[in-house]
């Protein structure tokens, strides 16, 4: 309760302070009233949605959009207010200077400058427009990102082998069937040798896939569709009536993978074979740094895999690669991960800029990295969670082509 009170007070103070820019720019009463009505509606909807009864930390679409609109409004204030504070400091210093170092006897506090308020609002409009676009269109701005990776010990028969990786579907967030159908069509269009899904099929419960199972079950590849579990797949964010109910939900989710024709790897491995050559595909359950589920067992998953085999590892959380995989005596040539979503917000200009606040949490957060002669690709995710959109970090379908690198090249 105390947290709600603090939040309300902070929200009210930020709104009132941000209103100073509105009042400086225009004297129109209807605009002033509209600003406060908008502030009340955004906050009121957020309070309403997040006080509705729910199972644990389940984020319904209604809650997600309430959070999204609150985030958009707060971004407007938090970009604008530092500029206003800067101007207030300047106004205060100017007043003190005039009072003590000039012949002026009266204390005079300069008025706000309309130009500064206009600049503040103009800059604040940028994240507002980005976040609103992200909720309306950005979350369906599916991108195919292609990488060609070279390995000296890639078996000859796998020269040019194509893998399509998808991750973080989060089906419980989806609302638009036609848009998701287009994404599935784009995945199948790649005509890859294998499709690999690296976890978080749902937000919380297996039933979230009821509507989407036929659609995602239509994914096809020459060597099949392989999958692993992510942290959300275990139902850890739901208040279950019993441990048995939680366990049954996980079993139901495993059955969903099977019904869709996915080969779910639960700390186990498979061999992909071609013209007498083979590569090992290893899949672990979720292993995440911090409070995330740690069911991944790399040693168990690699039983039967030889040290000199070419290995592809599917592991949902890239912190597993950083903390464990890189330091294993086995050499895992390529690891496929997801989990970060690129925070669904950032700035990316290929070859120039690649930034998201998630970089402060995860060193390896999007794209291909190479450490100690081992590669990892961190997929930005197909779906979304929390903020119901994507701004600058678009939903990703990754296509990786394996190529041989001549040892003397």
C-alpha positions as CSV (number, residue, x, y, z in Angstrom):
1,X,0.0,0.0,0.0
2,X,2.8,2.4,0.9
3,X,4.4,1.8,-2.5
4,X,1.2,2.8,-4.2
5,X,1.0,6.0,-2.2
6,X,4.6,6.9,-3.0
7,X,3.9,6.1,-6.7
8,X,0.8,8.3,-6.8
9,X,2.6,11.2,-5.1
10,X,5.6,10.9,-7.5
11,X,3.3,10.7,-10.5
12,X,1.3,13.7,-9.3
13,X,4.5,15.8,-8.7
14,X,5.9,14.9,-12.1
15,X,2.6,15.7,-13.9
16,X,2.4,19.1,-12.2
17,X,6.0,20.0,-12.9
18,X,5.7,18.8,-16.5
19,X,2.6,20.9,-16.9
20,X,4.8,24.0,-16.6
21,X,6.0,23.5,-20.1
22,X,2.4,23.2,-21.4
23,X,1.4,26.4,-19.6
24,X,4.4,28.3,-21.0
25,X,3.7,27.3,-24.6
26,X,0.0,27.9,-24.6
27,X,-2.6,29.7,-22.5
28,X,-5.5,27.7,-24.0
29,X,-7.5,26.4,-21.1
30,X,-8.9,23.4,-23.1
31,X,-5.3,22.2,-23.7
32,X,-4.5,22.5,-20.0
33,X,-7.6,20.5,-19.1
34,X,-6.9,17.9,-21.8
35,X,-3.4,17.3,-20.4
36,X,-4.7,16.6,-16.9
37,X,-7.6,14.4,-18.3
38,X,-5.0,12.3,-20.2
39,X,-2.8,12.0,-17.1
40,X,-5.8,10.8,-15.0
41,X,-6.9,8.3,-17.7
42,X,-3.5,6.8,-18.1
43,X,-2.9,6.5,-14.4
44,X,-6.5,5.4,-13.6
45,X,-6.4,2.6,-16.2
46,X,-3.1,1.4,-14.8
47,X,-4.4,1.3,-11.3
48,X,-7.6,-0.5,-12.4
49,X,-5.8,-3.1,-14.5
50,X,-3.2,-3.9,-11.8
51,X,-5.6,-4.2,-9.0
52,X,-7.8,-6.8,-10.8
53,X,-7.5,-10.3,-9.4
54,X,-4.8,-12.3,-11.1
55,X,-2.7,-15.4,-10.7
56,X,0.7,-14.2,-9.5
57,X,2.6,-12.0,-12.0
58,X,0.5,-12.9,-15.0
59,X,0.4,-10.0,-17.5
60,X,-2.8,-10.0,-19.5
61,X,-3.1,-7.9,-22.7
62,X,-5.1,-5.4,-20.7
63,X,-2.3,-5.0,-18.2
64,X,0.4,-4.9,-20.9
65,X,-1.3,-2.0,-22.7
66,X,-2.0,-0.2,-19.4
67,X,1.7,-0.5,-18.6
68,X,2.6,0.6,-22.2
69,X,0.6,3.8,-22.0
70,X,1.9,4.6,-18.6
71,X,5.5,4.0,-19.9
72,X,4.8,6.3,-22.9
73,X,3.4,9.1,-20.7
74,X,6.3,8.8,-18.2
75,X,8.8,8.9,-21.0
76,X,7.3,12.2,-22.1
77,X,7.7,13.6,-18.6
78,X,11.1,12.2,-17.9
79,X,12.6,13.6,-21.1
80,X,11.0,17.0,-20.6
81,X,11.5,17.5,-16.9
82,X,15.4,17.5,-16.8
83,X,15.4,20.3,-19.4
84,X,12.9,22.3,-17.3
85,X,15.0,21.7,-14.2
86,X,18.0,22.9,-16.0
87,X,16.2,26.1,-17.0
88,X,15.0,26.6,-13.4
89,X,18.5,26.3,-12.1
90,X,19.6,28.9,-14.6
91,X,16.7,31.2,-13.6
92,X,17.6,30.8,-10.0
93,X,21.3,31.6,-10.5
94,X,20.5,34.6,-12.7
95,X,18.2,35.9,-10.0
96,X,20.8,35.5,-7.3
97,X,23.4,37.2,-9.5
98,X,21.2,40.1,-10.2
99,X,20.4,40.5,-6.5
100,X,23.9,40.4,-5.1
101,X,26.2,41.5,-7.9
102,X,24.2,44.2,-9.7
103,X,22.5,47.4,-8.7
104,X,19.0,45.8,-8.8
105,X,17.5,46.0,-5.3
106,X,14.4,43.8,-6.0
107,X,14.6,40.0,-6.2
108,X,13.4,39.1,-9.6
109,X,12.8,35.5,-10.9
110,X,12.8,35.4,-14.7
111,X,9.9,33.8,-16.4
112,X,10.2,30.6,-18.3
113,X,11.3,31.0,-21.9
114,X,8.8,29.6,-24.4
115,X,11.5,28.4,-26.7
116,X,13.0,26.2,-24.0
117,X,9.6,24.6,-23.2
118,X,9.1,24.0,-27.0
119,X,12.5,22.3,-27.2
120,X,11.7,20.2,-24.2
121,X,8.4,19.1,-25.6
122,X,9.8,18.5,-29.0
123,X,12.5,16.2,-27.6
124,X,10.0,14.4,-25.4
125,X,7.8,13.7,-28.4
126,X,10.4,11.5,-29.9
127,X,10.2,8.6,-27.4
128,X,6.4,9.1,-27.2
129,X,6.0,8.6,-31.0
130,X,8.4,5.7,-30.9
131,X,6.6,3.9,-28.1
132,X,3.2,4.4,-29.6
133,X,4.4,3.2,-33.0
134,X,5.9,0.2,-31.3
135,X,2.6,-0.7,-29.8
136,X,0.7,-0.2,-33.0
137,X,3.0,-1.5,-35.6
138,X,6.5,-2.1,-34.4
139,X,5.7,-5.4,-32.7
140,X,4.8,-6.8,-36.1
141,X,7.8,-5.3,-38.0
142,X,9.3,-8.8,-38.5
143,X,12.9,-8.8,-39.8
144,X,14.9,-11.6,-41.4
145,X,18.5,-11.2,-40.2
146,X,21.1,-13.4,-42.0
147,X,24.5,-14.4,-40.8
148,X,27.2,-16.5,-42.5
149,X,29.5,-18.2,-40.0
150,X,32.8,-19.9,-40.9
151,X,34.3,-22.9,-39.2
152,X,37.5,-24.8,-40.0
153,X,36.2,-28.1,-38.7
154,X,32.7,-28.0,-40.2
155,X,32.0,-31.4,-41.8
156,X,32.1,-31.2,-45.6
157,X,28.6,-32.4,-46.1
158,X,27.2,-29.4,-44.0
159,X,28.8,-26.8,-46.2
160,X,26.0,-24.2,-46.8
161,X,23.8,-25.7,-44.1
162,X,21.0,-23.2,-43.2
163,X,19.4,-22.8,-39.8
164,X,16.4,-20.6,-39.0
165,X,16.4,-19.6,-35.4
166,X,13.3,-18.2,-33.7
167,X,12.9,-17.4,-30.0
168,X,10.6,-16.0,-27.4
169,X,7.3,-16.4,-29.0
170,X,5.3,-15.5,-25.9
171,X,2.0,-16.5,-27.4
172,X,0.0,-15.2,-24.4
173,X,0.7,-11.7,-25.6
174,X,-0.5,-12.1,-29.2
175,X,-3.8,-10.6,-30.4
176,X,-3.5,-10.3,-34.2
177,X,-3.8,-13.7,-35.9
178,X,-3.0,-12.3,-39.4
179,X,0.2,-10.6,-38.4
180,X,1.5,-13.7,-36.7
181,X,0.4,-15.8,-39.7
182,X,2.7,-13.5,-41.8
183,X,5.6,-14.2,-39.4
184,X,5.1,-17.9,-39.8
185,X,5.0,-17.6,-43.5
186,X,8.3,-15.6,-43.5
187,X,9.9,-18.4,-41.4
188,X,8.8,-21.1,-43.9
189,X,9.9,-18.9,-46.8
190,X,13.5,-19.3,-45.7
191,X,13.4,-23.0,-46.7
192,X,16.1,-23.8,-44.1
193,X,17.5,-27.2,-43.4
194,X,16.5,-27.0,-39.8
195,X,14.4,-24.6,-37.6
196,X,15.5,-24.2,-34.0
197,X,13.3,-22.5,-31.4
198,X,15.1,-21.4,-28.3
199,X,12.5,-21.1,-25.6
200,X,9.6,-19.1,-24.1
201,X,6.7,-20.5,-26.1
202,X,4.3,-19.0,-23.6
203,X,4.1,-16.3,-20.9
204,X,2.7,-18.6,-18.2
205,X,0.4,-21.4,-19.1
206,X,0.2,-24.1,-21.8
207,X,-3.4,-23.0,-22.6
208,X,-2.0,-19.8,-24.2
209,X,-1.0,-21.9,-27.2
210,X,-4.6,-23.3,-27.8
211,X,-5.3,-20.7,-30.5
212,X,-1.8,-20.7,-32.0
213,X,-0.8,-24.3,-32.0
214,X,-2.1,-25.1,-35.6
215,X,-0.3,-22.0,-36.9
216,X,3.1,-22.7,-35.3
217,X,2.7,-26.4,-36.0
218,X,2.8,-25.5,-39.7
219,X,6.5,-24.7,-39.5
220,X,8.5,-27.0,-41.7
221,X,12.2,-27.7,-42.4
222,X,14.1,-30.5,-44.1
223,X,15.6,-31.9,-40.9
224,X,12.8,-30.8,-38.7
225,X,12.0,-28.3,-36.0
226,X,13.9,-28.5,-32.7
227,X,13.1,-26.7,-29.5
228,X,14.1,-26.1,-25.9
229,X,12.4,-24.5,-22.9
230,X,12.8,-20.9,-21.6
231,X,12.2,-19.5,-18.1
232,X,8.6,-18.6,-18.8
233,X,7.7,-22.1,-19.9
234,X,7.9,-23.5,-16.4
235,X,5.0,-21.5,-15.0
236,X,7.1,-19.9,-12.3
237,X,5.2,-16.6,-12.5
238,X,1.8,-18.1,-11.7
239,X,0.3,-18.8,-8.2
240,X,-0.7,-22.4,-8.7
241,X,-3.2,-24.1,-6.5
242,X,-0.7,-27.0,-6.0
243,X,2.6,-28.3,-7.1
244,X,0.8,-31.0,-9.0
245,X,-1.1,-28.3,-11.1
246,X,2.2,-26.6,-11.9
247,X,3.8,-29.9,-12.9
248,X,0.8,-30.8,-15.1
249,X,1.0,-27.4,-16.9
250,X,4.6,-28.2,-17.8
251,X,3.7,-31.6,-19.0
252,X,0.9,-30.1,-21.1
253,X,3.4,-27.6,-22.6
254,X,5.7,-30.5,-23.5
255,X,2.8,-32.1,-25.2
256,X,2.1,-28.9,-27.2
257,X,5.7,-29.2,-28.6
258,X,5.1,-32.8,-29.5
259,X,1.7,-32.0,-31.1
260,X,3.2,-29.3,-33.3
261,X,5.9,-31.7,-34.5
262,X,8.7,-30.1,-32.5
263,X,11.6,-32.2,-31.2
264,X,11.9,-30.9,-27.7
265,X,15.4,-31.4,-26.2
266,X,15.3,-31.6,-22.5
267,X,19.0,-31.8,-21.5
268,X,19.7,-34.2,-24.4
269,X,21.2,-34.3,-27.8
270,X,20.5,-35.4,-31.4
271,X,22.7,-36.0,-34.4
272,X,22.0,-34.4,-37.7
273,X,23.3,-36.5,-40.5
274,X,24.1,-35.8,-44.1
275,X,26.0,-37.9,-46.6
276,X,27.9,-39.8,-43.9
277,X,28.8,-36.7,-42.0
278,X,27.1,-35.5,-38.8
279,X,26.9,-32.7,-36.4
280,X,25.7,-32.8,-32.8
281,X,22.7,-30.7,-31.7
282,X,22.6,-30.3,-27.9
283,X,19.6,-28.8,-26.1
284,X,19.5,-27.8,-22.4
285,X,16.6,-26.7,-20.2
286,X,16.7,-23.2,-19.0
287,X,19.8,-21.9,-17.1
288,X,19.7,-18.3,-16.1
289,X,21.9,-16.1,-14.0
290,X,20.4,-14.7,-10.8
291,X,16.9,-15.8,-9.8
292,X,16.0,-17.5,-13.1
293,X,15.4,-21.2,-13.3
294,X,18.5,-23.4,-13.4
295,X,17.4,-26.7,-14.8
296,X,20.0,-26.8,-17.6
297,X,22.5,-29.7,-17.3
298,X,25.1,-29.4,-20.0
299,X,27.0,-32.5,-18.9
300,X,23.8,-34.6,-19.1
301,X,22.8,-33.0,-22.4
302,X,26.1,-33.9,-24.0
303,X,26.3,-37.5,-22.9
304,X,27.1,-39.5,-26.0
305,X,28.6,-36.5,-27.8
306,X,32.2,-36.8,-28.7
307,X,34.7,-34.1,-27.9
308,X,35.7,-33.7,-31.5
309,X,32.1,-33.6,-32.9
310,X,30.9,-30.3,-34.4
311,X,28.4,-29.1,-31.9
312,X,25.4,-26.7,-31.9
313,X,24.0,-25.8,-28.5
314,X,20.5,-24.5,-27.9
315,X,20.3,-22.7,-24.6
316,X,17.6,-20.0,-23.9
317,X,19.6,-17.6,-21.7
318,X,22.9,-16.1,-23.0
319,X,24.2,-15.8,-19.5
320,X,24.5,-19.6,-19.6
321,X,27.0,-19.2,-22.5
322,X,29.0,-16.5,-20.6
323,X,29.0,-18.2,-17.2
324,X,29.2,-21.9,-18.1
325,X,29.5,-22.9,-21.8
326,X,32.6,-20.9,-22.7
327,X,34.5,-22.5,-19.8
328,X,33.5,-26.1,-20.5
329,X,36.2,-28.5,-21.8
330,X,33.9,-29.4,-24.7
331,X,34.1,-26.9,-27.5
332,X,30.5,-25.8,-28.5
333,X,31.0,-24.2,-31.9
334,X,27.7,-22.4,-32.0
335,X,25.2,-21.5,-29.3
336,X,21.7,-20.3,-30.0
337,X,20.0,-18.2,-27.4
338,X,17.3,-15.6,-26.9
339,X,15.7,-14.3,-23.7
340,X,16.8,-10.7,-23.7
341,X,14.3,-9.4,-26.4
342,X,16.9,-6.6,-26.9
343,X,14.6,-5.1,-24.2
344,X,12.2,-4.4,-27.1
345,X,13.6,-0.9,-27.1
346,X,16.7,0.7,-28.5
347,X,18.5,2.1,-31.5
348,X,20.1,0.0,-34.2
349,X,21.6,1.2,-37.4
350,X,23.6,-1.7,-39.0
351,X,27.3,-0.9,-39.1
352,X,26.8,2.2,-37.0
353,X,24.8,2.0,-33.8
354,X,23.7,-0.9,-31.7
355,X,22.3,0.2,-28.3
356,X,19.7,-0.8,-25.8
357,X,19.4,-0.4,-22.0
358,X,19.5,-4.2,-21.8
359,X,23.3,-4.0,-22.4
360,X,23.7,-2.9,-18.8
361,X,22.2,-6.3,-17.7
362,X,23.5,-8.7,-20.4
363,X,26.9,-8.4,-22.1
364,X,25.7,-10.5,-25.0
365,X,22.2,-9.2,-25.8
366,X,21.6,-9.3,-29.5
367,X,23.3,-10.7,-32.6
368,X,26.4,-12.7,-33.1
369,X,29.4,-12.7,-30.8
370,X,32.7,-14.7,-30.9
371,X,34.6,-15.5,-27.8
372,X,37.4,-18.1,-27.4
373,X,36.7,-19.4,-30.9
374,X,33.0,-20.1,-30.1
375,X,30.0,-18.3,-31.5
376,X,26.7,-17.3,-30.0
377,X,23.7,-15.8,-31.6
378,X,21.3,-14.0,-29.3
379,X,17.9,-13.7,-31.1
380,X,15.9,-10.6,-30.4
381,X,12.7,-12.6,-30.1
382,X,9.6,-13.0,-32.2
383,X,7.1,-11.9,-29.6
384,X,6.9,-9.4,-26.8
385,X,6.2,-9.2,-23.1
386,X,5.4,-6.5,-20.6
387,X,5.5,-3.4,-22.9
388,X,3.2,-4.5,-25.7
389,X,5.4,-3.4,-28.6
390,X,8.8,-2.9,-30.0
391,X,10.6,0.3,-30.7
392,X,13.9,0.2,-32.6
393,X,14.5,-3.5,-31.7
394,X,12.3,-5.4,-34.1
395,X,11.0,-9.0,-33.9
396,X,13.6,-11.2,-35.4
397,X,13.8,-14.3,-37.6
398,X,17.5,-15.4,-37.8
399,X,18.9,-17.3,-40.7
400,X,22.4,-18.7,-40.1
401,X,24.4,-20.3,-42.9
402,X,27.3,-22.6,-41.9
403,X,30.4,-22.5,-44.2
404,X,33.8,-24.1,-44.1
405,X,36.8,-22.0,-43.6
406,X,39.9,-23.3,-45.1
407,X,42.7,-23.6,-42.5
408,X,45.3,-21.8,-44.7
409,X,43.0,-18.9,-45.5
